[in-house]
Amino acid sequence: MIDPVALDRGFYRLLYAGLAGALIFLLILPIDTMPGGLPGPDLMLCLTIAWLHRRPDYLPPWLIAGVFLMLDIMLMRPPGLLTALVLLGSEFLRARQQVSVETPFGPEWLMATAVIVAVFVLQGLAFALFAVPGGSLGASLVCAVLSVLAYPGVVLISRFGLGVRRITPGDLDPRGLAR
């Protein structure tokens, strides 16, 4: 018999990987062939942070690293740079995870904003330091602002569309870990 908790975790891990694959598919479609548009929000980063705030047990570090490395390679970004920054940000959030149902959305959004801005500022600084063509701190900041603005929508879709809810006290074992 399969443990329902393990089945639930496995389902949401596959869903996360599937959403990443669908997002990659949409991003590599040649929809707009005109150069010079604004960069869009990083929806995968928003989804990762939203799920980490709700159910950190659904996203182990190896899954986050694998998805973002695949994104780096498929979107022709410097391989591993954004992956490392997102992994550092996600582990920062995981270390400060408060297992509480009463955490309001405001502080969660502020913490997500801090992580998103830190990831994109560090990426922009790395681009500037190594003189990566096409990468600038300004474009990274625009992407960060758009990602922060897209975060509440991603949270709503995650909660009501995908059913990713916060951990309740009944979901914890005696050690305080998610079952």
N, C-alpha and C positions, 0 to 999 in steps of 0.2 A: 504494500500500500504506500502511495506517495504522500508525504507530509504536505498538508494544504499550504503551510507557510512557505515551504520550498517551492511548491508549484506556483504560488503567487509571485514569489521573487523571480523565478525563471520566466514567467509570463511577462512581467514588466521589464526585465532585462532584454528579452527578445523584442518587446514593443519599442524600447529605447533605441535599439540597434536598427529596427525597421524604420522608425521615424528619421533616424540619421541617414539611412539609405534613400528614403523618399526625398529628404531635403537636398541631398547631394544631387539626385536626379533633377530636381527642379532648378538647382543653381547652375548646373552645367548645360541646361537647355539654351540654345541660342535665341532667346526671345528678343532681347534688345541688342542690336548690332551697332548702335551708335556709341562711341566712346565718351567718357567724361561725365557720367551720371554720378549722383550721390551714392555712396556705399549704403547698403541696407543694414538692418540690425542683424546681429549674430543670434539667430533664433536657437541654435543648438546650445550656445552658452547659456541663454536664458532658460531653456528647458532643463539643462543640467543643474543650474542653481536652484530652480524651482523644485525639482525633485529632491535635491539634497536637503532643502529646508523641510520637506515633508517626510520623505522616506529615504534616509541615507543608506539603508540596507539594500535598496534596489540598485544602487550604482556603486559597485566596487571600483577601486582605482584602476584595475586592469581594463575594465570596460570603458571607462572615461578616456584612458590613454589610447586604447585601440580605436575608438570612434573618432577622436580628434586627430590622431595620426592619419587615419583614412581621409578625413576632411582636408588635412594639409596636403596630402599627396594628390587627391582628386581635384582640388581647387588650385593647384600649383602655387601654394604658399611655401615659404621656407619650412621644410619638413622638421617637425619637432619643436619649433619655437612656440607657437600658440598651444601646442599640446602640453608642453612643460608649464607654461604660464597658467593654463586652465587647471592642470593637475595640482599645481601649488595653491591656486585659489580654492579649488574644491576641498583639498585637505585642510586648508585654513577654516573653511566653513564647517567641515566635519568635526574638527577639533573643538569648535565652539558651539556645537549643536546642543540646543536646549530641548530636551524631550518634554515638551509641554504643549498642551492643546490651547492654552490661553495666550500664546504669543500672538500679539496683534500683527496685522499686515504691515503697518508703518515701520516698525523696527526691522522687520524682515526685508522690506524694500530698501531701507537704508543700508543694510549689510550687503544686499545684492548689488546695490549701486556702487558701494566701495570696492567690491571685488571686481565688478565689470570695468570700472574706471581704472583700477590698478592693472588689470590684465591688458587693457588697450594702451595705457600710457607706457607700460613696460615694453609692449610690442613696438610702439612707435619710437621709443628711445633706442631699442635694438636696431630698428630699421635705420634710424638716423646715424647711430654709431658705426654701423657697417656699410653705410651708404647704399642701401638696397634701392634700386630704381623702382619708382612707382609707390614706394612706401613712405609715408610722411606722418608726422605726429598729428597734423591737422586732420587727415583722413581717419586716423585711428580715433581721435576725439569725437568726430562726427559719428562714427560707428558706435562708439561708447554711448553717446547721448541717445541715439536711436534705439540701442539695445535696452537702455534703462527705461525708455518710454514704452517699449514693447513688452517689458517684463510683466506688468499686471495682466495683459491679455494672455500671455503664455500661462500664467498661474491659473487664470480662469478656465482656460481650455484643459489644462492638466487636471484640475480638480473636478470640473463638471463634465468634461468631455471624455477624459481618460480614466477618471476615478482614482487618481493619486491623492490620497487623503493623508492628513497628519497622523502620526503615531498617537494612539490613545493609551492611557495607563494600563488598559487591559491587554494591550499588545506587547507588554514588556514581561520578561522573565524576572525572577527574583534578583538577578544581578543588575537590572536596569537596561539590559540590551533588548533590541527588538527581536521578537520571536518570528 
